[in-house]
């Protein structure tokens, strides 16, 4: 059986490559099918013209088509399904993902191009569905799906979540069996947990994965990073868990194992109550250069309303600790919250000014299916349960005309502090740590102190000659200064250490 796993972003006209990344779960499904012996092809059709999509579909001729649907691409994904149905009237079309899980009743209408929806975690479900695709009489025996039978929507029993995530195949091993996928960029993003210990009212993760967090082992994560580094030349990773530090002992072991590997840099997301000084130091020594925290608001009343279960003093303490140890601090904020008063907004502005974050993201509060916020709004009559089907907007905001995001972003930018003397304090506290040098070098470079930036990178080369970051960033610095010969030698050294490093290859070509 030939299976196409497809994704198409709902923001086809945007040129930001991150908008068009595949959902990581689709990559796991692809690897699972291939290891089970199926002929699977992974396709990212984001920003593709219809003619190009037609050509690829005609070439592959799938028997089953799986499409990933999220709220932002809910209409695009249905249009893709309808297009596939016209081309392959006898194929089984499956839809899954966050939006499909919670809105399957809107998908499975009479005449829908979609045959079946997978609800929640999909690896085992998809395998069972693939085995029985031609025998619809057996579909009711498959947990975790919904499908249309005559005029009735059949919802089977809930699927028991996978107990051991280490048993899942590594997606990066199979990314090359794909079309439209940026292999280096896609493999930069990894996940090491499923589930979230929190229950924020604006987030659907607890309803999708469950409140109980399941963890991959430190050995499994390091194995994945080492493989991606070797195969794709990636030396910067983004760990996209809801709360990477939810299991402190696991992170400590991960950092210990990672320090035995060739150096990389990485970032992660955490919760203000899930970090401490010893943990942050271990993370920095292992190459963590940025921690992103969900702050959301500086008003205790609004934090409670959002289900955050944290208070501003905890936020201040966590952010201060991250800045003191010397990891870049990124914060997430939510704006335009119903019931938010001018006093609440001022409390948020005051808090942000104290945090001195290096950067931040502000999103207007939006309704998403599967969230407590959405359920409460439907129950109170504020919105209808079918708000997503009637709108082409990528998100349905809680306020019709969000306007506060820009103001919060300005305050984040204005509150940033650049104190070069902090790097000396951090070196005195931690001793040599290449992450300090990297962050210091970038700070000096941005402020025009190229000599100081160069010295930081020369120290990395002296302490760790096999660390590609000392050479790569120095190459970038020399290129910026017009020292082409020096830059080329640095990039050549990087490629001796990491032969597949794409940015160094591109720099030498240029």
C-alpha positions as CSV (number, residue, x, y, z in Angstrom):
1,X,0.0,0.0,0.0
2,X,1.2,3.5,-0.9
3,X,0.6,6.1,1.7
4,X,1.0,9.9,1.3
5,X,1.3,12.0,4.5
6,X,0.6,15.6,3.5
7,X,0.6,19.0,5.1
8,X,-0.2,22.4,3.6
9,X,0.1,25.6,5.6
10,X,-2.8,28.0,5.7
11,X,-0.4,30.9,5.2
12,X,0.8,30.1,1.7
13,X,1.8,33.6,0.8
14,X,4.1,34.1,3.7
15,X,7.8,33.6,3.0
16,X,8.8,32.9,6.6
17,X,10.1,29.3,6.4
18,X,9.1,28.5,10.0
19,X,5.4,29.0,9.1
20,X,5.7,26.1,6.6
21,X,7.4,23.6,8.8
22,X,5.8,20.2,9.1
23,X,4.1,19.3,12.4
24,X,6.6,17.0,14.1
25,X,3.8,14.4,14.7
26,X,3.5,13.9,10.9
27,X,7.2,13.0,10.7
28,X,6.8,10.4,13.5
29,X,3.9,8.8,11.6
30,X,6.0,8.7,8.4
31,X,8.8,6.9,10.3
32,X,6.4,4.5,11.9
33,X,4.8,3.5,8.6
34,X,8.2,3.0,6.9
35,X,9.5,0.8,9.7
36,X,6.4,-1.3,9.5
37,X,7.2,-1.9,5.8
38,X,4.7,0.5,4.1
39,X,5.6,2.7,1.1
40,X,5.1,6.1,2.7
41,X,5.9,9.5,1.3
42,X,6.1,12.7,3.4
43,X,4.9,15.8,1.5
44,X,5.0,19.5,2.5
45,X,2.8,21.3,0.0
46,X,3.0,24.6,1.7
47,X,3.0,27.5,-0.8
48,X,3.0,25.0,-3.7
49,X,0.9,25.9,-6.8
50,X,-1.9,23.4,-7.7
51,X,-0.1,22.3,-10.8
52,X,2.9,21.2,-8.9
53,X,0.8,19.3,-6.3
54,X,-1.1,17.6,-9.1
55,X,2.2,16.4,-10.7
56,X,3.5,14.9,-7.5
57,X,0.2,13.2,-6.7
58,X,-0.1,11.7,-10.2
59,X,3.5,10.4,-9.9
60,X,3.0,8.7,-6.5
61,X,-0.6,7.5,-7.0
62,X,-1.4,6.9,-3.3
63,X,-3.9,4.3,-2.0
64,X,-4.2,6.2,1.3
65,X,-3.8,9.9,2.0
66,X,-3.2,11.3,5.5
67,X,-3.6,15.1,6.0
68,X,-2.5,17.0,9.0
69,X,-5.1,19.6,10.2
70,X,-4.6,22.4,12.7
71,X,-6.8,25.4,13.3
72,X,-4.7,27.8,11.1
73,X,-4.9,25.4,8.1
74,X,-8.3,24.0,8.6
75,X,-9.8,25.2,5.3
76,X,-6.6,24.6,3.3
77,X,-6.4,21.0,4.6
78,X,-10.1,20.4,3.6
79,X,-9.5,21.8,0.2
80,X,-6.5,19.6,-0.2
81,X,-8.6,16.6,0.8
82,X,-11.3,17.5,-1.7
83,X,-8.6,17.9,-4.4
84,X,-7.2,14.4,-3.6
85,X,-10.7,12.9,-3.7
86,X,-11.2,14.2,-7.2
87,X,-7.9,12.7,-8.3
88,X,-8.2,9.4,-6.4
89,X,-11.9,8.6,-5.9
90,X,-11.1,5.2,-4.4
91,X,-8.3,6.2,-2.0
92,X,-8.9,6.3,1.8
93,X,-8.5,9.8,3.0
94,X,-7.5,10.2,6.7
95,X,-7.3,13.5,8.6
96,X,-5.6,14.0,12.0
97,X,-4.0,16.7,14.1
98,X,-5.1,19.1,16.8
99,X,-8.1,20.7,15.0
100,X,-9.3,17.5,13.4
101,X,-9.2,15.7,16.8
102,X,-11.6,18.2,18.4
103,X,-13.7,19.2,15.4
104,X,-14.2,15.8,13.7
105,X,-17.9,16.3,13.6
106,X,-17.4,19.4,11.3
107,X,-15.2,17.3,9.0
108,X,-17.4,14.2,8.7
109,X,-20.4,15.7,6.9
110,X,-22.4,14.0,4.2
111,X,-20.3,14.1,1.0
112,X,-17.1,15.0,2.9
113,X,-13.9,14.1,1.1
114,X,-12.6,12.7,4.4
115,X,-13.3,9.1,5.2
116,X,-11.9,8.9,8.7
117,X,-10.5,11.1,11.4
118,X,-7.8,10.0,13.9
119,X,-8.3,11.5,17.3
120,X,-5.2,12.3,19.3
121,X,-2.0,10.3,19.3
122,X,-1.9,8.5,16.0
123,X,1.0,6.1,15.5
124,X,-0.7,2.8,16.6
125,X,-4.1,4.0,15.3
126,X,-2.7,4.7,11.8
127,X,-1.0,1.3,11.6
128,X,-4.2,-0.5,12.5
129,X,-6.2,1.6,10.1
130,X,-3.8,0.9,7.3
131,X,-4.1,-2.8,7.9
132,X,-7.9,-2.6,7.7
133,X,-8.2,0.2,5.2
134,X,-10.1,-1.9,2.6
135,X,-12.4,-3.5,5.2
136,X,-14.6,-0.8,6.6
137,X,-16.6,-3.3,8.5
138,X,-13.7,-3.7,10.9
139,X,-13.2,0.1,11.5
140,X,-15.3,0.1,14.7
141,X,-12.7,-2.2,16.3
142,X,-10.0,0.5,15.9
143,X,-9.7,2.7,19.0
144,X,-9.1,6.4,18.5
145,X,-11.0,7.2,15.3
146,X,-14.3,8.7,14.0
147,X,-15.9,8.0,10.7
148,X,-19.3,8.4,8.9
149,X,-21.5,5.4,8.6
150,X,-24.6,6.1,6.5
151,X,-25.6,9.4,8.2
152,X,-24.2,8.7,11.7
153,X,-20.8,9.7,13.0
154,X,-19.2,6.7,14.7
155,X,-16.7,7.5,17.5
156,X,-14.7,4.5,18.6
157,X,-13.2,4.1,22.1
158,X,-10.4,6.3,23.2
159,X,-6.9,5.1,22.3
160,X,-4.6,4.2,25.3
161,X,-1.5,6.5,25.0
162,X,1.8,4.9,24.1
163,X,3.6,4.0,27.3
164,X,7.2,4.0,26.1
165,X,8.1,6.9,23.7
166,X,11.6,5.5,23.2
167,X,10.0,2.7,21.1
168,X,9.0,5.3,18.5
169,X,11.4,5.5,15.5
170,X,13.5,8.7,15.1
171,X,11.8,10.8,12.4
172,X,15.2,12.2,11.1
173,X,16.1,8.7,9.8
174,X,13.4,9.0,7.2
175,X,13.0,12.7,6.4
176,X,14.8,12.2,3.1
177,X,11.9,10.1,1.8
178,X,9.9,13.3,1.2
179,X,9.1,16.1,-1.1
180,X,9.0,19.8,-0.2
181,X,10.8,19.3,3.1
182,X,13.7,21.5,4.2
183,X,15.7,18.7,5.8
184,X,18.1,20.8,7.8
185,X,15.5,23.2,9.2
186,X,12.9,20.4,9.8
187,X,15.4,18.3,11.8
188,X,16.4,21.2,14.0
189,X,13.1,20.9,15.9
190,X,12.7,17.9,18.2
191,X,10.3,16.8,20.9
192,X,11.2,14.8,24.0
193,X,7.8,14.6,25.8
194,X,4.1,14.2,25.2
195,X,1.7,15.8,27.6
196,X,1.9,18.8,29.9
197,X,1.7,18.9,33.7
198,X,-0.1,22.3,33.5
199,X,-3.7,23.0,32.6
200,X,-3.6,26.5,31.0
201,X,-7.1,27.4,29.9
202,X,-5.9,28.6,26.5
203,X,-3.9,25.5,25.6
204,X,-5.3,22.2,24.1
205,X,-2.2,20.1,24.9
206,X,-3.7,18.5,28.0
207,X,-6.8,17.5,26.1
208,X,-4.8,16.1,23.2
209,X,-2.0,14.3,24.9
210,X,-3.3,14.0,28.5
211,X,-2.2,15.6,31.7
212,X,0.2,12.8,32.5
213,X,3.5,13.6,30.9
214,X,5.4,10.8,29.1
215,X,9.1,11.2,28.7
216,X,11.8,10.1,26.2
217,X,15.0,8.9,27.9
218,X,18.1,11.1,27.9
219,X,19.9,8.5,25.9
220,X,17.2,8.6,23.2
221,X,17.4,12.4,22.9
222,X,21.1,12.5,22.7
223,X,21.1,9.7,20.1
224,X,18.7,11.7,18.0
225,X,20.8,14.9,18.3
226,X,24.0,13.0,17.4
227,X,22.3,11.4,14.3
228,X,20.9,14.7,13.0
229,X,24.3,16.4,13.5
230,X,26.1,13.7,11.6
231,X,23.5,13.4,8.8
232,X,22.3,16.9,8.2
233,X,25.1,19.0,9.8
234,X,22.7,20.7,12.3
235,X,24.5,22.2,15.3
236,X,21.6,24.2,16.7
237,X,18.4,22.5,18.1
238,X,15.1,23.7,19.4
239,X,13.4,21.4,21.9
240,X,9.7,22.1,21.5
241,X,8.2,20.4,24.6
242,X,5.6,22.3,26.5
243,X,7.8,22.1,29.6
244,X,11.2,20.5,28.8
245,X,12.3,20.7,32.5
246,X,9.2,19.0,33.9
247,X,11.5,16.1,35.1
248,X,14.5,17.7,36.7
249,X,16.6,14.5,37.0
250,X,16.0,13.6,33.4
251,X,17.3,17.0,32.2
252,X,20.4,16.8,34.5
253,X,21.2,13.4,33.0
254,X,20.6,14.7,29.5
255,X,23.0,17.6,30.1
256,X,25.6,15.2,31.4
257,X,25.3,12.9,28.4
258,X,25.3,15.9,25.9
259,X,28.5,17.3,27.3
260,X,30.2,14.0,26.3
261,X,29.2,14.7,22.7
262,X,30.6,17.2,20.2
263,X,29.3,20.7,21.1
264,X,25.9,22.0,20.0
265,X,23.7,24.9,21.0
266,X,20.0,24.5,21.8
267,X,16.9,26.2,23.3
268,X,13.9,25.0,25.1
269,X,10.6,26.0,26.7
270,X,10.1,25.8,30.5
271,X,7.8,26.9,33.3
272,X,8.8,29.5,35.8
273,X,8.4,27.0,38.7
274,X,10.4,24.2,36.9
275,X,13.9,25.6,37.0
276,X,16.5,26.3,39.6
277,X,20.1,27.6,39.7
278,X,21.9,24.2,39.6
279,X,19.6,23.0,36.7
280,X,20.2,26.2,34.7
281,X,23.9,26.0,35.1
282,X,23.9,22.4,33.9
283,X,21.8,23.4,30.9
284,X,24.1,26.3,30.0
285,X,27.2,24.1,30.3
286,X,25.5,21.6,27.9
287,X,24.9,24.4,25.3
288,X,21.5,25.8,26.2
289,X,21.6,29.4,25.0
290,X,18.0,30.4,25.4
291,X,15.1,29.5,27.7
292,X,11.6,30.6,26.7
293,X,9.1,31.1,29.6
294,X,5.3,31.4,29.4
295,X,4.7,34.6,31.4
296,X,1.4,35.6,29.7
297,X,0.5,38.4,32.2
298,X,1.8,40.5,35.1
299,X,-1.6,40.7,36.7
300,X,-2.3,38.0,39.4
301,X,-6.1,38.1,38.6
302,X,-5.5,37.5,34.8
303,X,-2.9,34.7,35.5
304,X,-5.6,33.0,37.6
305,X,-8.2,33.6,34.9
306,X,-5.8,31.9,32.3
307,X,-5.2,28.9,34.6
308,X,-1.5,29.6,35.0
309,X,-1.2,28.9,38.7
310,X,1.8,31.1,39.1
311,X,2.3,34.6,40.5
312,X,4.5,37.6,39.4
313,X,7.1,37.1,42.1
314,X,7.8,33.6,40.8
315,X,8.1,35.0,37.3
316,X,10.6,37.7,38.5
317,X,12.7,35.1,40.4
318,X,12.9,32.7,37.5
319,X,13.8,35.4,34.9
320,X,16.4,36.9,37.2
321,X,18.0,33.5,37.7
322,X,18.2,32.9,33.9
323,X,19.8,36.4,33.3
324,X,22.2,36.0,36.2
325,X,23.6,32.7,35.0
326,X,23.7,34.0,31.5
327,X,21.2,32.2,29.3
328,X,19.2,34.4,26.9
329,X,15.7,35.0,28.2
330,X,12.7,34.9,25.9
331,X,9.1,35.5,27.2
332,X,5.7,34.7,25.9
333,X,2.8,37.2,26.6
334,X,-0.9,37.1,25.9
335,X,-2.7,40.3,25.0
336,X,-6.3,41.4,24.5
337,X,-7.9,39.3,27.2
338,X,-11.6,39.8,27.9
339,X,-12.2,41.5,31.2
340,X,-8.6,42.8,31.4
341,X,-8.6,46.3,32.9
342,X,-6.2,49.2,32.4
343,X,-4.8,48.3,35.8
344,X,-4.1,44.7,34.7
345,X,-2.4,45.9,31.6
346,X,-0.2,48.3,33.6
347,X,0.8,45.5,35.9
348,X,1.9,43.5,32.9
349,X,3.9,46.5,31.5
350,X,5.5,47.0,34.9
351,X,6.5,43.4,35.2
352,X,7.9,43.3,31.7
353,X,10.1,46.3,32.4
354,X,11.6,44.4,35.4
355,X,12.3,41.2,33.5
356,X,14.7,42.7,30.9
357,X,14.0,39.8,28.5
358,X,16.3,39.5,25.5
359,X,13.3,39.0,23.2
360,X,9.6,38.0,23.4
361,X,6.5,37.0,21.6
362,X,3.0,38.5,22.1
363,X,-0.1,36.8,20.9
364,X,-3.7,38.1,21.3
365,X,-5.8,35.6,23.2
366,X,-7.4,33.2,20.8
367,X,-10.0,30.4,21.0
368,X,-8.8,27.0,20.0
369,X,-10.8,23.8,20.0
370,X,-10.0,21.5,22.9
371,X,-9.2,24.3,25.3
372,X,-11.0,25.1,28.5
373,X,-11.3,28.7,27.2
374,X,-13.2,27.6,24.2
375,X,-15.5,25.3,26.1
376,X,-16.3,28.1,28.6
377,X,-17.0,30.6,25.9
378,X,-19.4,28.2,24.1
379,X,-21.1,27.3,27.3
380,X,-21.7,31.0,28.2
381,X,-23.0,31.8,24.7
382,X,-20.1,34.2,23.9
383,X,-19.3,32.2,20.8
384,X,-20.9,29.4,18.8
385,X,-19.5,25.9,18.7
386,X,-19.0,26.2,14.9
387,X,-17.1,29.5,14.8
388,X,-14.2,27.9,12.9
389,X,-16.2,26.7,10.0
390,X,-17.6,30.1,9.1
391,X,-14.4,32.1,9.2
392,X,-11.3,32.0,7.0
393,X,-9.2,33.7,9.6
394,X,-6.2,31.6,10.8
395,X,-7.3,32.2,14.4
396,X,-10.5,33.3,16.2
397,X,-9.4,36.0,18.7
398,X,-11.3,36.6,22.0
399,X,-11.5,40.2,21.1
400,X,-12.7,41.3,17.6
401,X,-10.0,43.9,17.2
402,X,-6.8,43.0,19.0
403,X,-4.5,46.0,19.4
404,X,-2.3,45.6,22.5
405,X,0.4,43.3,21.1
406,X,2.5,46.1,19.5
407,X,2.6,48.0,22.8
408,X,3.8,45.0,24.7
409,X,6.4,44.2,22.1
410,X,7.8,47.8,22.3
411,X,8.1,47.5,26.1
412,X,10.0,44.2,25.8
413,X,12.4,45.8,23.4
414,X,12.8,48.9,25.4
415,X,13.4,47.0,28.7
416,X,16.3,44.9,27.3
417,X,19.5,45.5,29.1
418,X,22.9,45.1,27.5
419,X,25.6,45.1,30.2
420,X,28.9,43.8,28.9
421,X,30.3,43.5,32.4
422,X,27.9,40.6,33.1
423,X,30.0,38.3,31.0
424,X,33.0,38.7,33.3
425,X,30.8,37.9,36.2
426,X,29.5,34.8,34.5
427,X,33.0,33.6,33.6
428,X,34.0,34.0,37.2
429,X,31.0,32.1,38.4
430,X,31.0,29.2,35.9
431,X,34.6,29.2,34.6
432,X,35.0,28.5,30.9
433,X,31.7,27.8,29.2
434,X,31.5,28.2,25.4
435,X,27.8,29.3,25.7
436,X,28.9,32.4,27.5
437,X,31.4,33.2,24.8
438,X,28.8,32.7,22.0
439,X,26.3,35.0,23.7
440,X,29.0,37.6,24.6
441,X,30.4,37.6,21.1
442,X,26.9,38.2,19.5
443,X,26.3,41.0,22.0
444,X,29.6,42.7,21.2
445,X,29.1,42.3,17.5
446,X,25.6,43.8,17.6
447,X,27.1,46.8,19.5
448,X,29.9,47.3,16.9
449,X,32.7,46.1,19.2
450,X,34.2,43.6,16.7
451,X,37.5,43.2,18.5
452,X,35.8,42.0,21.7
453,X,33.5,39.7,19.7
454,X,36.5,38.2,18.0
455,X,38.3,37.6,21.3
456,X,35.4,35.7,22.7
457,X,35.4,33.4,19.6
458,X,39.2,33.0,19.7
459,X,38.9,31.8,23.3
460,X,36.5,29.0,22.1
461,X,39.0,27.9,19.5
462,X,41.8,27.9,22.1
463,X,39.8,26.0,24.7
464,X,37.9,23.7,22.3
465,X,39.5,23.5,18.8
466,X,36.8,21.0,17.7
467,X,33.9,23.3,18.7
468,X,32.4,24.4,15.4
469,X,30.7,27.5,17.0
470,X,34.0,29.2,17.6
471,X,34.9,28.8,13.9
472,X,31.5,29.4,12.4
473,X,30.7,32.6,14.2
474,X,34.2,33.9,13.6
475,X,33.7,33.2,9.9
476,X,30.4,35.2,10.0
477,X,32.2,38.0,11.8
478,X,35.0,38.2,9.3
479,X,32.6,38.0,6.4
480,X,30.7,41.0,7.9
481,X,34.0,42.9,8.1
482,X,34.9,42.0,4.5
483,X,37.8,39.7,5.4
484,X,36.9,37.1,2.9
485,X,40.0,35.0,3.1
486,X,39.9,34.7,6.9
487,X,36.2,33.9,6.7
488,X,36.7,31.2,4.2
489,X,39.3,29.5,6.3
490,X,36.9,29.5,9.3
491,X,34.1,28.0,7.2
492,X,36.5,25.4,5.8
493,X,37.4,24.4,9.4
494,X,33.8,24.1,10.3
495,X,33.2,21.6,7.4
496,X,36.2,19.5,8.6
497,X,34.4,19.2,11.9
498,X,30.8,19.0,10.6
499,X,31.0,18.0,6.9
500,X,27.3,18.5,6.3
501,X,27.0,22.0,7.9
502,X,24.7,23.8,5.4
503,X,25.4,27.5,6.4
504,X,29.2,27.0,6.1
505,X,28.7,25.3,2.7
506,X,26.5,28.2,1.6
507,X,28.9,30.8,2.9
508,X,31.8,29.3,0.9
509,X,29.7,29.2,-2.2
510,X,28.8,32.8,-1.9
